[in-house]
Amino acid sequence: MILYLDSSALAKRYLSEVGSADVERLVAGAELVATSVITRVEVSAALARARRQKLLGPEAAARLRILFAAHWGSLLRLSLLESTVERADALAWEMDLRGYVAVHLASVLTWRDAIAEAPILATYDRELWKAAQAQGLEAWPTG
């Protein structure tokens, strides 16, 4: 299985939430896992938010950020080329999407076109999930 993780899915590898174990199993079964480079910022921001909201202590948050940084190199990181940003711009306008949702959707669609295979898009963002389905992608979790 070829897998694209948006930040809402990848963050579950570091924050203990509903769906965290499911994401771990999905990643373990994938032959290739990719994400957009913006995910790095979004996951770090999610860890900082958990620290700010006292869901994580400062030391635990710092350890998880180090773990995330160590895992980052194992992911296929999709660059944000001007053409991807242009595609995200069009998707945001045509589908009435939030900015980073459009960027993730444009990233996975551009990657799909490049590899001529259909990756599964893992996301817990309902807006992205629905937009992915509308673009003919398999969105996970199903249902």
Secondary structure as the mmCIF struct_conf table of DSSP 4:
data_model
#
loop_
_struct_conf.conf_type_id
_struct_conf.id
_struct_conf.beg_label_comp_id
_struct_conf.beg_label_asym_id
_struct_conf.beg_label_seq_id
_struct_conf.end_label_comp_id
_struct_conf.end_label_asym_id
_struct_conf.end_label_seq_id
STRN STRN1 ILE A 2 LEU A 5
HELX_RH_AL_P HELX_RH_AL_P1 SER A 7 LEU A 10
HELX_RH_3T_P HELX_RH_3T_P1 ALA A 11 ARG A 13
TURN_TY1_P TURN_TY1_P1 TYR A 14 TYR A 14
BEND BEND1 LEU A 15 LEU A 15
TURN_TY1_P TURN_TY1_P2 VAL A 18 GLY A 19
HELX_RH_AL_P HELX_RH_AL_P2 SER A 20 ALA A 28
TURN_TY1_P TURN_TY1_P3 GLY A 29 GLY A 29
BEND BEND2 GLU A 31 GLU A 31
STRN STRN2 LEU A 32 SER A 36
TURN_TY1_P TURN_TY1_P4 VAL A 37 VAL A 37
HELX_RH_AL_P HELX_RH_AL_P3 ILE A 38 ARG A 52
TURN_TY1_P TURN_TY1_P5 GLN A 53 LYS A 54
BEND BEND3 LEU A 55 LEU A 56
HELX_RH_AL_P HELX_RH_AL_P4 PRO A 58 TRP A 72
TURN_TY1_P TURN_TY1_P6 GLY A 73 SER A 74
BEND BEND4 LEU A 75 LEU A 75
STRN STRN3 LEU A 76 LEU A 78
HELX_LH_PP_P HELX_LH_PP_P1 SER A 79 SER A 79
HELX_RH_AL_P HELX_RH_AL_P5 GLU A 82 MET A 95
TURN_TY1_P TURN_TY1_P7 ASP A 96 ASP A 96
HELX_RH_AL_P HELX_RH_AL_P6 GLY A 99 ILE A 115
TURN_TY1_P TURN_TY1_P8 ALA A 116 ALA A 116
BEND BEND5 GLU A 117 GLU A 117
STRN STRN4 ILE A 120 ALA A 122
HELX_RH_AL_P HELX_RH_AL_P7 ARG A 126 ALA A 134
TURN_TY1_P TURN_TY1_P9 GLN A 135 GLY A 136
STRN STRN5 GLU A 138 TRP A 140
BEND BEND6 PRO A 141 PRO A 141
#
